């Protein structure tokens, strides 16, 4: 096949989650494809963050207009000037007059299912969301659960949907904590106690209030345990102020002294927090893929997660799966992985195996096949 000109939108490379996808997909494509020409559409401030790429990769800078509504015209016009054979938008925010051919990756449907807002603005946002997917030549879903949701809830035709799993950052897979580094980190944050860790976005569907309630139950069960009586819950995530129900759950359970919010932390710090945790809790009500449980498995800690959406698909038999709507079932799962040493060892070993089933080389190869499929169809 003749070499293709493929534009990949990398303007969200610094974002949490989406940025991981963009960085690792581009890197993996550069390692397997020296035939096609890739143009990476970047914001001016992101160019310095892009890694050195092979000769068939080129960075092109998009200067977004100050008036937001003009972007729907300016960005498609900018892309048209690049004369691409296809454009890959790695997230579902598609300009209104986006021209074909293009491919969209959808990571989840949380904004569609858990928006919690109404009115003209919200209706317009959902209209744009659906329209962008319906007009795409191919829609890449990162899990079977997400693919099913896109098909059933939005009506995107089956023949235009493709399943291509995401994967954890390789820096998690090859990580081994250094005791001295970890000790300095815990000392800096004044952590001298065992803890359960949550890491991820702070959103209503993440179910953190129920996690706090479940933690309160478990702490009561362990109040005389010789090693776990001083157990704490550490929550790493953003935008606590926008989700007052989380703080309210802490107040109602009187857990102010044992639940800590650490906000956003750098990648290297996050890995150390994972490795030092007694367990990782992720009782989300909905996930398009669910990277944090795999990240926790890669660092060697047992995982408690939900029995809904994509999470059972992603964690397999390597995690304690609980009903996320039942506080006492979440508490049961946490208690068992904390006190049952045989179960802990089993889950940790299984976690190492499970996480290696997802890798960026395979993801890039399958994504490249989607590109070729669109080009052949055109």
Rosetta blueprint (number, residue, H / E / L):
1 X L
2 X L
3 X L
4 X L
5 X E
6 X E
7 X E
8 X E
9 X E
10 X L
11 X L
12 X L
13 X L
14 X L
15 X L
16 X L
17 X L
18 X H
19 X H
20 X H
21 X H
22 X H
23 X H
24 X H
25 X H
26 X H
27 X H
28 X H
29 X H
30 X H
31 X H
32 X H
33 X L
34 X L
35 X L
36 X L
37 X E
38 X E
39 X E
40 X E
41 X E
42 X E
43 X E
44 X H
45 X H
46 X H
47 X H
48 X H
49 X H
50 X L
51 X L
52 X L
53 X L
54 X L
55 X L
56 X L
57 X E
58 X E
59 X E
60 X E
61 X E
62 X E
63 X L
64 X L
65 X L
66 X L
67 X L
68 X H
69 X H
70 X H
71 X H
72 X H
73 X H
74 X H
75 X H
76 X H
77 X H
78 X H
79 X H
80 X H
81 X H
82 X L
83 X L
84 X L
85 X L
86 X E
87 X E
88 X E
89 X E
90 X L
91 X L
92 X L
93 X L
94 X L
95 X L
96 X L
97 X L
98 X L
99 X L
100 X L
101 X L
102 X E
103 X E
104 X E
105 X E
106 X E
107 X L
108 X L
109 X L
110 X H
111 X H
112 X H
113 X H
114 X L
115 X L
116 X L
117 X L
118 X L
119 X L
120 X H
121 X H
122 X H
123 X H
124 X H
125 X H
126 X H
127 X H
128 X H
129 X H
130 X H
131 X H
132 X H
133 X H
134 X H
135 X L
136 X L
137 X L
138 X E
139 X E
140 X E
141 X E
142 X L
143 X L
144 X H
145 X H
146 X H
147 X H
148 X H
149 X H
150 X H
151 X H
152 X H
153 X H
154 X H
155 X L
156 X L
157 X L
158 X H
159 X H
160 X H
161 X E
162 X E
163 X E
164 X L
165 X L
166 X L
167 X L
168 X L
169 X L
170 X H
171 X H
172 X H
173 X H
174 X L
175 X L
176 X L
177 X L
178 X L
179 X H
180 X H
181 X H
182 X H
183 X H
184 X H
185 X H
186 X H
187 X H
188 X H
189 X L
190 X L
191 X L
192 X L
193 X L
194 X L
195 X E
196 X E
197 X E
198 X E
199 X E
200 X L
201 X L
202 X L
203 X L
204 X H
205 X H
206 X H
207 X L
208 X H
209 X H
210 X H
211 X H
212 X H
213 X H
214 X H
215 X H
216 X H
217 X H
218 X H
219 X H
220 X H
221 X H
222 X L
223 X L
224 X L
225 X L
226 X L
227 X L
228 X L
229 X L
230 X L
231 X L
232 X E
233 X E
234 X E
235 X E
236 X E
237 X L
238 X L
239 X L
240 X H
241 X H
242 X H
243 X L
244 X H
245 X H
246 X H
247 X H
248 X H
249 X H
250 X H
251 X H
252 X H
253 X L
254 X L
255 X L
256 X L
257 X L
258 X L
259 X E
260 X E
261 X E
262 X E
263 X E
264 X L
265 X L
266 X L
267 X H
268 X H
269 X H
270 X H
271 X H
272 X H
273 X H
274 X H
275 X H
276 X H
277 X L
278 X L
279 X E
280 X E
281 X E
282 X E
283 X L
284 X L
285 X L
286 X L
287 X L
288 X L
289 X L
290 X L
291 X H
292 X H
293 X H
294 X H
295 X H
296 X H
297 X H
298 X H
299 X L
300 X L
301 X L
302 X L
303 X E
304 X E
305 X E
306 X E
307 X L
308 X L
309 X L
310 X L
311 X H
312 X H
313 X H
314 X H
315 X H
316 X L
317 X L
318 X L
319 X L
320 X E
321 X E
322 X E
323 X L
324 X L
325 X L
326 X L
327 X H
328 X H
329 X H
330 X H
331 X H
332 X H
333 X H
334 X H
335 X H
336 X H
337 X H
338 X H
339 X H
340 X L
341 X H
342 X H
343 X H
344 X H
345 X H
346 X H
347 X H
348 X H
349 X H
350 X H
351 X H
352 X H
353 X H
354 X H
355 X H
356 X L
357 X L
358 X L
359 X L
360 X H
361 X H
362 X H
363 X H
364 X H
365 X H
366 X H
367 X H
368 X H
369 X H
370 X H
371 X H
372 X H
373 X H
374 X H
375 X H
376 X H
377 X H
378 X L
